[in-house]
């Protein structure tokens, strides 16, 4: 799943009662060739 030839996307969400708390709802990890635009790093320096 976490391999160099795949890009991992996380689906997150929150509840109306707790708008500042997020939870992971799912993962989507297509091959790099299937995605046109992607972000290499979460935080770039």
PDB file of N, CA, C and O in Angstrom:
ATOM      1  N   UNK A   1       0.830  -1.193   0.000  1.00  0.00           N
ATOM      2  CA  UNK A   1       0.000   0.000   0.000  1.00  0.00           C
ATOM      3  C   UNK A   1       0.871   1.252   0.000  1.00  0.00           C
ATOM      4  O   UNK A   1       0.678   2.121  -0.850  1.00  0.00           O
ATOM      5  N   UNK A   2       1.811   1.372   0.913  1.00  0.00           N
ATOM      6  CA  UNK A   2       2.699   2.531   0.942  1.00  0.00           C
ATOM      7  C   UNK A   2       3.967   2.186   0.173  1.00  0.00           C
ATOM      8  O   UNK A   2       4.996   1.853   0.760  1.00  0.00           O
ATOM      9  N   UNK A   3       3.876   2.270  -1.132  1.00  0.00           N
ATOM     10  CA  UNK A   3       5.003   1.955  -1.996  1.00  0.00           C
ATOM     11  C   UNK A   3       5.309   3.157  -2.875  1.00  0.00           C
ATOM     12  O   UNK A   3       4.452   4.025  -3.037  1.00  0.00           O
ATOM     13  N   UNK A   4       6.500   3.233  -3.442  1.00  0.00           N
ATOM     14  CA  UNK A   4       6.860   4.385  -4.279  1.00  0.00           C
ATOM     15  C   UNK A   4       5.999   4.535  -5.531  1.00  0.00           C
ATOM     16  O   UNK A   4       5.903   5.633  -6.078  1.00  0.00           O
ATOM     17  N   UNK A   5       5.370   3.453  -5.995  1.00  0.00           N
ATOM     18  CA  UNK A   5       4.562   3.559  -7.209  1.00  0.00           C
ATOM     19  C   UNK A   5       3.094   3.886  -6.936  1.00  0.00           C
ATOM     20  O   UNK A   5       2.286   3.889  -7.865  1.00  0.00           O
ATOM     21  N   UNK A   6       2.735   4.161  -5.686  1.00  0.00           N
ATOM     22  CA  UNK A   6       1.369   4.552  -5.331  1.00  0.00           C
ATOM     23  C   UNK A   6       1.368   5.906  -4.615  1.00  0.00           C
ATOM     24  O   UNK A   6       2.356   6.290  -3.988  1.00  0.00           O
ATOM     25  N   UNK A   7       0.265   6.608  -4.717  1.00  0.00           N
ATOM     26  CA  UNK A   7       0.054   7.876  -4.015  1.00  0.00           C
ATOM     27  C   UNK A   7      -1.081   7.648  -3.014  1.00  0.00           C
ATOM     28  O   UNK A   7      -2.146   7.158  -3.389  1.00  0.00           O
ATOM     29  N   UNK A   8      -0.866   7.994  -1.773  1.00  0.00           N
ATOM     30  CA  UNK A   8      -1.868   7.747  -0.731  1.00  0.00           C
ATOM     31  C   UNK A   8      -2.646   9.033  -0.450  1.00  0.00           C
ATOM     32  O   UNK A   8      -2.059  10.081  -0.180  1.00  0.00           O
ATOM     33  N   UNK A   9      -3.970   8.936  -0.517  1.00  0.00           N
ATOM     34  CA  UNK A   9      -4.866  10.039  -0.176  1.00  0.00           C
ATOM     35  C   UNK A   9      -5.689   9.606   1.034  1.00  0.00           C
ATOM     36  O   UNK A   9      -6.158   8.469   1.087  1.00  0.00           O
ATOM     37  N   UNK A  10      -5.867  10.493   1.996  1.00  0.00           N
ATOM     38  CA  UNK A  10      -6.658  10.209   3.193  1.00  0.00           C
ATOM     39  C   UNK A  10      -7.964  10.978   3.129  1.00  0.00           C
ATOM     40  O   UNK A  10      -7.976  12.167   2.809  1.00  0.00           O
ATOM     41  N   UNK A  11      -9.057  10.309   3.431  1.00  0.00           N
ATOM     42  CA  UNK A  11     -10.354  10.952   3.576  1.00  0.00           C
ATOM     43  C   UNK A  11     -10.583  11.179   5.061  1.00  0.00           C
ATOM     44  O   UNK A  11     -10.597  10.225   5.839  1.00  0.00           O
ATOM     45  N   UNK A  12     -10.761  12.426   5.460  1.00  0.00           N
ATOM     46  CA  UNK A  12     -10.995  12.734   6.866  1.00  0.00           C
ATOM     47  C   UNK A  12     -12.335  13.446   7.001  1.00  0.00           C
ATOM     48  O   UNK A  12     -12.855  14.016   6.042  1.00  0.00           O
ATOM     49  N   UNK A  13     -12.871  13.400   8.192  1.00  0.00           N
ATOM     50  CA  UNK A  13     -14.141  14.068   8.447  1.00  0.00           C
ATOM     51  C   UNK A  13     -14.270  14.403   9.914  1.00  0.00           C
ATOM     52  O   UNK A  13     -13.449  14.002  10.739  1.00  0.00           O
ATOM     53  N   UNK A  14     -15.314  15.146  10.223  1.00  0.00           N
ATOM     54  CA  UNK A  14     -15.568  15.506  11.612  1.00  0.00           C
ATOM     55  C   UNK A  14     -17.058  15.363  11.899  1.00  0.00           C
ATOM     56  O   UNK A  14     -17.861  15.138  10.994  1.00  0.00           O
ATOM     57  N   UNK A  15     -17.405  15.497  13.156  1.00  0.00           N
ATOM     58  CA  UNK A  15     -18.798  15.402  13.590  1.00  0.00           C
ATOM     59  C   UNK A  15     -19.315  16.790  13.928  1.00  0.00           C
ATOM     60  O   UNK A  15     -18.541  17.663  14.322  1.00  0.00           O
ATOM     61  N   UNK A  16     -20.586  16.996  13.782  1.00  0.00           N
ATOM     62  CA  UNK A  16     -21.175  18.299  14.088  1.00  0.00           C
ATOM     63  C   UNK A  16     -20.980  18.668  15.564  1.00  0.00           C
ATOM     64  O   UNK A  16     -20.796  19.840  15.893  1.00  0.00           O
ATOM     65  N   UNK A  17     -21.020  17.671  16.447  1.00  0.00           N
ATOM     66  CA  UNK A  17     -20.838  17.943  17.880  1.00  0.00           C
ATOM     67  C   UNK A  17     -19.408  18.340  18.210  1.00  0.00           C
ATOM     68  O   UNK A  17     -19.179  19.086  19.162  1.00  0.00           O
ATOM     69  N   UNK A  18     -18.453  17.858  17.443  1.00  0.00           N
ATOM     70  CA  UNK A  18     -17.035  18.127  17.704  1.00  0.00           C
ATOM     71  C   UNK A  18     -16.362  18.618  16.421  1.00  0.00           C
ATOM     72  O   UNK A  18     -15.639  17.859  15.776  1.00  0.00           O
ATOM     73  N   UNK A  19     -16.590  19.873  16.048  1.00  0.00           N
ATOM     74  CA  UNK A  19     -16.082  20.377  14.768  1.00  0.00           C
ATOM     75  C   UNK A  19     -14.561  20.525  14.691  1.00  0.00           C
ATOM     76  O   UNK A  19     -14.024  20.670  13.593  1.00  0.00           O
ATOM     77  N   UNK A  20     -13.865  20.494  15.806  1.00  0.00           N
ATOM     78  CA  UNK A  20     -12.404  20.639  15.783  1.00  0.00           C
ATOM     79  C   UNK A  20     -11.683  19.299  15.899  1.00  0.00           C
ATOM     80  O   UNK A  20     -10.453  19.267  15.940  1.00  0.00           O
ATOM     81  N   UNK A  21     -12.427  18.193  15.952  1.00  0.00           N
ATOM     82  CA  UNK A  21     -11.855  16.861  16.045  1.00  0.00           C
ATOM     83  C   UNK A  21     -12.095  16.143  14.716  1.00  0.00           C
ATOM     84  O   UNK A  21     -13.224  16.080  14.230  1.00  0.00           O
ATOM     85  N   UNK A  22     -11.026  15.606  14.140  1.00  0.00           N
ATOM     86  CA  UNK A  22     -11.132  14.920  12.857  1.00  0.00           C
ATOM     87  C   UNK A  22     -10.802  13.448  13.023  1.00  0.00           C
ATOM     88  O   UNK A  22     -10.039  13.072  13.914  1.00  0.00           O
ATOM     89  N   UNK A  23     -11.377  12.615  12.166  1.00  0.00           N
ATOM     90  CA  UNK A  23     -11.073  11.193  12.170  1.00  0.00           C
ATOM     91  C   UNK A  23     -10.826  10.725  10.745  1.00  0.00           C
ATOM     92  O   UNK A  23     -11.371  11.272   9.787  1.00  0.00           O
ATOM     93  N   UNK A  24     -10.001   9.712  10.632  1.00  0.00           N
ATOM     94  CA  UNK A  24      -9.681   9.135   9.337  1.00  0.00           C
ATOM     95  C   UNK A  24     -10.844   8.245   8.905  1.00  0.00           C
ATOM     96  O   UNK A  24     -11.208   7.303   9.609  1.00  0.00           O
ATOM     97  N   UNK A  25     -11.426   8.551   7.744  1.00  0.00           N
ATOM     98  CA  UNK A  25     -12.565   7.789   7.252  1.00  0.00           C
ATOM     99  C   UNK A  25     -12.177   6.736   6.228  1.00  0.00           C
ATOM    100  O   UNK A  25     -12.850   5.714   6.093  1.00  0.00           O
ATOM    101  N   UNK A  26     -11.092   6.987   5.508  1.00  0.00           N
ATOM    102  CA  UNK A  26     -10.682   5.997   4.520  1.00  0.00           C
ATOM    103  C   UNK A  26      -9.402   6.387   3.816  1.00  0.00           C
ATOM    104  O   UNK A  26      -8.914   7.508   3.958  1.00  0.00           O
ATOM    105  N   UNK A  27      -8.865   5.447   3.054  1.00  0.00           N
ATOM    106  CA  UNK A  27      -7.658   5.659   2.270  1.00  0.00           C
ATOM    107  C   UNK A  27      -7.935   5.316   0.814  1.00  0.00           C
ATOM    108  O   UNK A  27      -8.718   4.417   0.508  1.00  0.00           O
ATOM    109  N   UNK A  28      -7.284   6.041  -0.066  1.00  0.00           N
ATOM    110  CA  UNK A  28      -7.352   5.783  -1.500  1.00  0.00           C
ATOM    111  C   UNK A  28      -5.927   5.827  -2.001  1.00  0.00           C
ATOM    112  O   UNK A  28      -5.240   6.822  -1.772  1.00  0.00           O
ATOM    113  N   UNK A  29      -5.455   4.802  -2.670  1.00  0.00           N
ATOM    114  CA  UNK A  29      -4.055   4.758  -3.081  1.00  0.00           C
ATOM    115  C   UNK A  29      -3.920   4.278  -4.531  1.00  0.00           C
ATOM    116  O   UNK A  29      -3.601   3.115  -4.780  1.00  0.00           O
ATOM    117  N   UNK A  30      -4.166   5.184  -5.481  1.00  0.00           N
ATOM    118  CA  UNK A  30      -4.004   4.818  -6.899  1.00  0.00           C
ATOM    119  C   UNK A  30      -2.531   4.809  -7.305  1.00  0.00           C
ATOM    120  O   UNK A  30      -1.674   5.333  -6.593  1.00  0.00           O
ATOM    121  N   UNK A  31      -2.261   4.223  -8.428  1.00  0.00           N
ATOM    122  CA  UNK A  31      -0.897   4.244  -8.984  1.00  0.00           C
ATOM    123  C   UNK A  31      -0.558   5.655  -9.426  1.00  0.00           C
ATOM    124  O   UNK A  31      -1.451   6.418  -9.795  1.00  0.00           O
ATOM    125  N   UNK A  32       0.717   6.013  -9.394  1.00  0.00           N
ATOM    126  CA  UNK A  32       1.159   7.358  -9.762  1.00  0.00           C
ATOM    127  C   UNK A  32       0.744   7.744 -11.171  1.00  0.00           C
ATOM    128  O   UNK A  32       0.410   8.906 -11.402  1.00  0.00           O
ATOM    129  N   UNK A  33       0.751   6.838 -12.103  1.00  0.00           N
ATOM    130  CA  UNK A  33       0.385   7.131 -13.480  1.00  0.00           C
ATOM    131  C   UNK A  33      -1.091   7.454 -13.659  1.00  0.00           C
ATOM    132  O   UNK A  33      -1.463   8.072 -14.656  1.00  0.00           O
ATOM    133  N   UNK A  34      -1.942   7.052 -12.720  1.00  0.00           N
ATOM    134  CA  UNK A  34      -3.382   7.278 -12.831  1.00  0.00           C
ATOM    135  C   UNK A  34      -3.801   8.659 -12.330  1.00  0.00           C
ATOM    136  O   UNK A  34      -4.923   9.094 -12.586  1.00  0.00           O
ATOM    137  N   UNK A  35      -2.913   9.348 -11.621  1.00  0.00           N
ATOM    138  CA  UNK A  35      -3.223  10.650 -11.040  1.00  0.00           C
ATOM    139  C   UNK A  35      -2.435  11.722 -11.780  1.00  0.00           C
ATOM    140  O   UNK A  35      -1.221  11.604 -11.946  1.00  0.00           O
ATOM    141  N   UNK A  36      -3.126  12.770 -12.226  1.00  0.00           N
ATOM    142  CA  UNK A  36      -2.470  13.821 -13.006  1.00  0.00           C
ATOM    143  C   UNK A  36      -1.660  14.769 -12.119  1.00  0.00           C
ATOM    144  O   UNK A  36      -0.515  15.081 -12.444  1.00  0.00           O
ATOM    145  N   UNK A  37      -2.229  15.225 -11.018  1.00  0.00           N
ATOM    146  CA  UNK A  37      -1.552  16.162 -10.112  1.00  0.00           C
ATOM    147  C   UNK A  37      -1.494  15.548  -8.722  1.00  0.00           C
ATOM    148  O   UNK A  37      -2.493  15.036  -8.217  1.00  0.00           O
ATOM    149  N   UNK A  38      -0.329  15.600  -8.113  1.00  0.00           N
ATOM    150  CA  UNK A  38      -0.192  15.095  -6.750  1.00  0.00           C
ATOM    151  C   UNK A  38       0.879  15.887  -6.025  1.00  0.00           C
ATOM    152  O   UNK A  38       1.742  16.507  -6.647  1.00  0.00           O
ATOM    153  N   UNK A  39       0.815  15.859  -4.716  1.00  0.00           N
ATOM    154  CA  UNK A  39       1.738  16.587  -3.852  1.00  0.00           C
ATOM    155  C   UNK A  39       2.765  15.601  -3.329  1.00  0.00           C
ATOM    156  O   UNK A  39       2.403  14.618  -2.684  1.00  0.00           O
ATOM    157  N   UNK A  40       4.049  15.847  -3.598  1.00  0.00           N
ATOM    158  CA  UNK A  40       5.110  14.937  -3.176  1.00  0.00           C
ATOM    159  C   UNK A  40       5.245  14.859  -1.658  1.00  0.00           C
ATOM    160  O   UNK A  40       5.388  13.769  -1.104  1.00  0.00           O
ATOM    161  N   UNK A  41       5.201  16.009  -0.981  1.00  0.00           N
ATOM    162  CA  UNK A  41       5.423  16.061   0.458  1.00  0.00           C
ATOM    163  C   UNK A  41       4.291  16.835   1.126  1.00  0.00           C
ATOM    164  O   UNK A  41       3.688  17.722   0.522  1.00  0.00           O
ATOM    165  N   UNK A  42       4.017  16.491   2.364  1.00  0.00           N
ATOM    166  CA  UNK A  42       3.000  17.222   3.105  1.00  0.00           C
ATOM    167  C   UNK A  42       3.483  18.631   3.443  1.00  0.00           C
ATOM    168  O   UNK A  42       2.756  19.608   3.264  1.00  0.00           O
ATOM    169  N   UNK A  43       4.715  18.722   3.933  1.00  0.00           N
ATOM    170  CA  UNK A  43       5.306  20.012   4.264  1.00  0.00           C
ATOM    171  C   UNK A  43       6.609  20.159   3.507  1.00  0.00           C
ATOM    172  O   UNK A  43       7.536  19.380   3.727  1.00  0.00           O
ATOM    173  N   UNK A  44       6.702  21.127   2.629  1.00  0.00           N
ATOM    174  CA  UNK A  44       7.954  21.339   1.906  1.00  0.00           C
ATOM    175  C   UNK A  44       8.687  22.528   2.522  1.00  0.00           C
ATOM    176  O   UNK A  44       8.068  23.517   2.912  1.00  0.00           O
ATOM    177  N   UNK A  45       9.990  22.419   2.601  1.00  0.00           N
ATOM    178  CA  UNK A  45      10.797  23.485   3.218  1.00  0.00           C
ATOM    179  C   UNK A  45      11.329  24.419   2.183  1.00  0.00           C
ATOM    180  O   UNK A  45      12.029  25.376   2.516  1.00  0.00           O
TER     181      UNK A  45
END
